[in-house]
Amino acid sequence: MPTNVRSLGAPVLVLNLKAYPNCLGAGATSLGTLLAQRARFRNVAAAVCPSAPDLGRLAGQLPIPVLSQHTDAVEPGAHTGAIVPESLLASGVAGSLLNHSEHPLSEEEVARAVGRLQALGLVPLVCAKDVEDARRLARSRPEFLAVEPPELIGGDRSVSTARPEVIRGTVEAVHEVSPGTLVLCGAGVHDRNDVRIALELGARGVLVASAVTRAPDPQAAIDELLAGFPRSPDAAR
Ligand code: G3P
């Protein structure tokens, strides 16, 4: 494995840049750099998911893990446009989201992609839409599984306050099937309270987009989210 592949810790703040216009190219670099600086200052684990053309550059520049937003489970070869695990490894990318509700896969594709990533020492972060989906997808034993009710994604109401039972239920269901899988949650997570509640309900981190990508002041938005993580004795202040 290249030495520039950085492993994911927990509890973790994962920032998905999606394809927001301000999060492409130089925008991805500046948000990724800001996240790395602020997370280091607070001593919180963080990772960023830029769009595919920005992956290799950011993986080479940032001191935090960079994850792809998607991976195709196909073998390297004649697959125009495919993102194969081998290309992620070669670019220093640490792993990949799989089955995000904006890029859904079949259960079988998820299982294959999880296996392909893990075989290369890369980290799969599988997304599920509800407790039963999470229970099924946990059978592939990914390192991370994030539950995100699709109807709350990009909105003002967070999964933590609007659907806390989904977080609690997913933690229980996933741990019955795959005790080693760390559960994250996402959808509408905006502030320290959303993060704190998620962690209290058993989540090991949050998957966030619009709270930061659409914020007028991204640093303030990142700091607000980081404030919900437990205070580390090593934090800068
Ligand atoms: O991948 C993160 C995501 O889907 C949640 O999006 O905008 O609700 O934080 P958002």
Boltz pocket constraint, residues with backbone or C-beta under 6 A from the ligand:
constraints:
  - pocket:
      binder: B
      contacts: [[A, 16], [A, 100], [A, 148], [A, 152], [A, 153], [A, 154], [A, 155], [A, 186], [A, 187], [A, 188], [A, 189], [A, 207], [A, 208], [A, 209], [A, 210], [A, 211]]
      max_distance: 6.0
